[in-house]
């Protein structure tokens, strides 16, 4: 737009002159010079249908263009208003001059002005479904309104006087709609003064043209010069809206080219850096979706994959199933908020073996300070983690040991109090296990403990489950988020599974095979005291289970 100056106020004044003052003055001049009427239904239909089609196209393209963001802005509200008005205008273009002819035009102006005032609503993020539901609702409304108007034509109010001038109803609909457009134009003008965005200025002129067209309707009659003038003004407004979309896409394309150039420059620097650290530092770079962009040779060496096998794949190719999903949710939440994440991760090699890495993930930003990729730098801590694991693991059963239990139960009590949730603790003991060792030998006794350890491990796979061998034939389980009924069922299933193994034990009368008893404690957060009290209470319940016949769960 070549007429623009550096002054926002000057530009606003020019827009007002071109879209309001000039059309009014020009219309008045034409009315005084030409008193004839020009009747052409095809030209009229072409103008209205063209404007309506432009409005529908603008709305569809705009919504598709910003469909990934799901953010409703005043531009969204403006295009949905255009959509509804454009559809009604197309129906208006398809009917012959008369009451329905004027009704559809006037209601298109009325609803267009009313809907356009929604540009004053605040910008807000919505779900994908809501984002696409809004234009669909406007589309359905405009279609149904037009069809019902035509079907129930006898119910529409009188729109034409006997001399072909417009009734008060017709004038009021256009006056209200025109006022709505002018109210919307104020929003665009204020935004333009604040942002100096050309699109805001364009849409202010767009709405002013619609507004003045609505007001010129009041002083016109069908087919006179003023009547044709406001039709041309409305078509001009539609064209301005189309130009707005063109400016949007032009800017988008420029931004894409600019980003690509910067990425190319950044990639060259990354290559230079990788030449230095490639052999010795375990690094990888991923996009925002976790797709691997680059890896170091050190990464390949520790994972067992080649670069060709890794690049283009999701980073979860090395994720080990034993790592809790909760950790990765926290990781992504942190880095997506443009913060660094630091922690220890268990990964899986190509051959299925495990390795631990201490990891630091750093986000990278584009020129708009938006995260576009992440770089992870790792340090191999497999040996360290192996030693740590040995220190907290019971060698025979592969469950946690008593040392880790003493630490964990305190942490879980504090967590349950903090989160105000139930905490369950069970002590499980093999029935008559001393008699089993005396009868079958310690080697088979170890086999029984290993079997029970496997069963307990199978049932405690949630991130909130902790299973321990507390000593000898005694096991412990700490778990949460289950009420008493569900906790009881959870432990009973473990006892049933142990019994289902049908491991012979002739000294375990009357069952004659291996069974276990359990004392289960389920407490609400306000009932929790300390680890010593919990252990004592669960042990007392275990004693009751033994005394009442074994092979059962006794709950508090």
N, C-alpha and C positions, 0 to 999 in steps of 0.2 A: 504494500500500500504506500504509494509514493508520496501521498499528501501528509503523512505523519511527521510530526516535529518531535523534538526532544522533551517538550513539555507535556505532561499528562493532561493538564487542564485544557491546553490548546487542542489536543487530540479529541478530548471528550466534547469540547465545543463544536469541533468540525463534524463529529458524528451526529450530534444533535441537529446541527444545521442541515446536514445531508439527509437524515432519516426522519426528521420531524418538520422543521420549519420549511425546507424546500418543498417537500411533498404537499404540505398544506397550501403554500403560496402558489405552487404550480397548479394544484387542483382548482383553486379559486379562479386563477387566470383562465384555465381551460373552460370552466363552467360559464364564465362571462363571455368568452369568445365563441364557444361552440355550444349550441343548444340542441343539436341533433342527437339522435340515438342510433347506435350501431349495433344491430342484432346479428350475432354469429354464435350459434350454439357450439359448433365444432371448435372454434378458437377458444371459447370459454372452457369447454371440457378439457381441451389440451393443456391450458394453463393450470387448471385445478388438479388434473390427474398428474401432470409433471411434478408439481409441488408436492403432492401426496406421496408419489413414488420416491422422490428425493428424501423426504422425511423418513420414510420406512427404511430406505437404504442406509441413511446416516445412523439411525438408531441401531440397526443390526450390526453394522461395521464397528460402531463405537463399543457396543457391548462385547463383541468378540475380541476386539483389540485389547481390552482391559480385563478379560475373563479370568486371567490367572491371579489377579490381585484381590478380587472380591471386595473392593472398597467402593462404596457409593459416594460420589461427589456431586457437586451442583451440576457438573456436566452430564452425569447420568440422569438426574432429574429432568434436565432440559431436553435430553434426547427422548426420554419416555413420553414427555409431553408432546414433542414433535410427532412421535409414533401415533399416539391416539388422534391427534389433530389431522395428521396426514391420511389416516384410514377413513375418517369421517369425510374429509375433503374428496377422496376418491369416490365415495358413494354420492356425494353432492354433484360431482362431475358427471355421474352416470344417469341422473334423473333429468326430466324435462322441466323447464321453468314453470314455477307455480309455488304453491304453499310448501310442499316437501322440499323443493329446490332451495327456498330461503331458510327453511327450518334446519336443514342439514348444514348449510353454511354457517348460520348463526350459532348453532350449538358447537360446531367445530371451533369457532372463535371463542365461545364461552368456556368450553372445557380446556382449550389450549391455554387461555389466560390463567384459568384457575390452577391447572397443573403446573404451568411455568412458575407460579409463585413458590412451588416446592423447592426452588433453587436456594431458598433461604434456610432450608434444613441443614443441619450440621453434617460434615463428612463422617462416615462410620463404616467400620468393617463388618461384613455379614458373612454368612455361610454361602457356599457355592449354590445351594438350592434357592436360598432367598435372593441371591444376586440375579439369577435367571428368572425367578418367579415374578419379579416386579414388572419387567417389560412384557412378560407373557400376560399378566393381569391387565395391563393397559391395552394390549392387543385384543384380548377377548372382550374387554369392556367396549372398545370402539366398534368392533364387529357386531356384537349383540345389540348395542344401542342403535346402530344404523339399521340393522335388519328389523328390529322391533318397531322402529319409527316408521319404516316403509310398510310393515305388515299392519300396524295399527294407525294408519294414516289419518283415520277419522278422528282420532283422539288428540292430535297435535293442535296447539293453539293457532289462532288466525295470525298469519304472518304478512299478508298483503292487503292493502286497502283497494278499493275499487279503481282508483286511479294509478295503480301499480306502485304507489309509494309504500314504504314499510310501516308496519304497525308498531305500537309502543313496545310490545313484547319482543319483536325482532330487534328494535333499537336498543332495548335494555340488555339483551343477551350480548350484543356486540359492544355496548358500552362497558359492561362488566368485564368481558373478555379483554378488551383493549386496555382497561385499567390494570388488569392482572399482568399483562405484558409489560406495562410501564413500571409496575412494582418490581417485576423480575429484572428489568434493565438496571434499576438502581443497584441491585446486588452485583451485577457484572461490572458496573462502573466503579463501585467501591473496591471490588477485587482488583480491577485494573490499576487503580491508584495505589493499592497496596503492593502489588506484585509486578506491575509494568508488563504483564503478560498480554501479548497481542490477541490471544484467543478470547480473553475477557472483553476486550474492546470490540472485537468482531461480534460477539454474542450480544453485547449491549446494543449495537446497531441493528442486529437481527431482531431482537425483541421490540425495539422502538418502531421498526418498520411494521411489525405485526400490530403493535399498539395503535399506530396512527392509521393503519388500514381499517382497524375496528372502529375508530372514531369517524373516519371519512364516510363509513357506511351510513352514518346517521343523516348526512346531507346529500345522499345519492338516491337514485331510483334505478330500477333494472334497466340495463343497457345504456345509461347515459355516460358521459365522459368521466365523471367522478367515479362511477361504478367500475369502469374499466381501469381507472387509475389505481384504485386500491387492490384490484386483482394483480396488476403488475407489481405493486409494492409487496404483496404477499409472496409472489414468485421470486422477487429479488431477495426477500428475507430467507426463503428456502435455499437460494443459491449461495447466500452468505454463510449459511450453516454448512453447506457442502464445502465451501472454501475453508471454513474452520477445520473440518476433518482433514482436508488436504494439508493444511499447515501442521496439524498434529502428526500426520504420517511423515511428512518431510522432516520434522524435528526428530522423530523416532529413528528414521534412517540415518540421519547425521550422527545421532548418539551411538548407533550400532557401529558405524564406521570408526568413530573416535575410540570406542572401547576396543575394537579389534586391533587398532594400531597400537594402543597401549599394552594389550596382552602380548602382542608380538615382541615388543620391546622387553616386557617382563620375562618372557620365555627365554630370551637370549641371556639375560642375567642369571636366570635359574640354571641354565646349561653350564655357564661358567662356574657357578657355585658347585654344582654336582660333580664337575671334573675333579674338584679338590676333595670333597667329602665322600664321593661315591663308594670308594673301597672300604672305608673305615666306619662310617656313621650309618645307622639304620634309619633311613628317612623314607617318607612317601608323601606325595601330594595328591589330594583328592578334590573333586568339585563339591558343591554344596549338597549334592545328593549322595556323596560317599563313593562316587566312581573314581577309580585310581587313574590319575593323570601321569604320574611319574613315580619311580622307585629307584632307590640306590642299589648298587651291586651288593652291598652289605645286607640289605633287606632280602634280596634274592638268596644270598648264602644262608641266612638263618631260617628262612621259610621253606627253602627247597624248590621254590618256583622260579622260572625264568621271567625276564621282563616281559616277554611276549605273552606269557600266561597270566600276568598280573594286570598290565595296562589295559584299561577299558572294562575291567571287572569291578564289581562292588567290593569294597574293602572287607566285607564280612566273609570273603573267601578264606581268610585266616582266623576268623572268629571261632573260638572253642565253645562248644555247647555247655560247658560247665560254668561259663561266665554268666552271672545273673543279668536278665534283660533290664532290670532296674538301673544297673550301672550305665548301660548304653543310653537309656532314656535321659539320665542325668547328664551324660557326656554331651549328647546332641543339644540338649536344652542350654547348656553352658556355652558351647561354641557358636550356636545360632544366635545367641545374645551378644556376640562379638567379644567374648571373653576367652581367655586361655583356660585349657583344662589340663590337669596333671594327675596322674594316677598309675596304678599297676594293672596290667591286662595280661590274661592268659590267652595265648594264641595257639593255633594248630598248624603244624608243618604239613607239607604236601603228603608225607608218608603217614600222617595221623598222629605223630608224636607231639608232645606239648613243649612249649617254651614260654617263659615269662619275660615281659619287657616293662620297664619303667618308661612311661610315655608322657610327652608334653605336646599338646596340639595347639597350634597357633593359627588364628584366622587371618586371611589377607583381604584387603579392601580395594574397591575400585575408586575412581575419582569422586564418586558420590558418597563415599564412606560406607558403601554396602559390601558385605562379605561376599566374595566370589570364589574362594577356595580355602583349603586348609593344608598346612604342612605339619606332619608329625615327626618328631625326633625321639628316638627310642634308645634305651640302654638295656642290654641283655642282663637280666637278674635271675636267670633260671637256677643257677647254683644256690643263690641266696634264698630263693623261695623254696627250694628243695629242702634246705636245712631248716627253714621255718616250719615247713609242713611236717617234717619228722618230729619236730619239737612239740607239735600239738596233735599228733595222730597216734592212735593205738595201732601198733604194728600188726597185731593179729587180725583185727576186724576191719581196719581201715576207717573206723569211725573216729571222731574227735576223742581225745583223752581227758582224764580228770583235770589236768592242769588247764586245759582250754575251757572246760566246763566252769571252773571257778571264776574265770574272767567273763565268760559269756553270760552267765545267769545274772550277774550284777548289771551288765549292760542292758539286757532284755527287761529286767525289772524297771530300770530307769526309763527305758524307751516306752514301755507300756504305761507308766505313770504319766509321761509327757504327752503321749498320744491319746490317753484315756481309753485304752482298749483292754480286752481280756488277755490274760497270759495263762497258758497251760503248761504244767510240768508233770512228767510221769517218771516214776522209777519202776523199771521192769526187771524181774528176776527169774532165772530159770529154775523151775521146780525140781527139788531133790537133786541138785546138780552134783553135790558131793558124792551121793550114792552112785550117780552115773560114772564119775571118774573112778570110783573104787571098783565098779563092776566092769567097765569097758576100757578103762585106761585113759590117761591124760591126752594121748594123741587124738582119740576119737572125741574127747571132751573139747579139744581145740577146734575140731571140725564142727561141732555143734555151735560153738561161739561164733565161728566164721559164718556159718549158715544164718544164724540169727542176725549177725551184723549185716549181711547182704539183704535180708528181709527188711530190716529197719531202714537201711539206706534206700531201698526201693520205694518205701512209703513216705520218705521225708525229702521230697525233691523240691518243695517250695522254698523260695528265698527266705521265708520266715521260720523254716524248720532247722533245728540243730539237734543232731544225734550223737550220743557219747557212750563210750564204754567207761563206766565209773569205777570199775574194779572187779576182778573175778568174773562171776556170772551176772553181774549187775549192770544194767544199761539205763541211760537217761535220755529223755527227749524234751526239748523246750520248743513250744510252738505257740502261735498266736492267731488272732482273728477268727477263732471258732468258739461258739457258745458251749455250754455243758453237754448238751445232747450230741452235737456234732463231734466234740472232743472225745466223748465216750465211744462213739461209733468208730472214730479214727483209730483209737488204741485197740478196740476189740478186733478190728480187721487185722491188725498186726498179730495179735494173739492167735486168731483163727489161722492166719497164714503159717505161723510157727507150728501149730498143731497139725495142719494139713501136710507137713513134710513127713509125718508118720515115722519119725526116727525112733527106733525101738528103745524103751527104757522100762524094763520090767520092775524096777524098784519104785517107779512113779505110780503108785496105786491110787485110784483105780484105772488110770488112763492107759498105762502100759506103754506110753511113748512120750517123747519130749513135749512138755508144755511150759508155759510161763505165766506168772502172775504179775499184776500191775497195780500200783497205787497212783491214782490220777488226781491231781489238784488243779482246779480251774477257778481263778480268782479275777474279779474286776479290779481295775486300776487302783481304786480307793482302798481295796482290801490288801494290797501288797505291802509287805514290810521289808524284810531283808532276805538274803539268800539262805542264811542258816535256818530261819523259820520255815521257809518253803521246803527245804530239804527234809526237815524234821517232820512236817505235816504229811508230805508225800510218803515218807518212810513208814509213818504210822498207818497210812492207808494200805500200803503194801503188806504190812504185818496182818491187817484185817483180812486181806485177800488170801493170804496163806492160811490163816486160821479158819477161814470159812470154806475151805475145800480146794484151794489152788485153782489154776487155769481160769482165772477170771479177773475182771477189772473192778476195783472198788474206787468210787469217786466221792469227793467231799460233798 
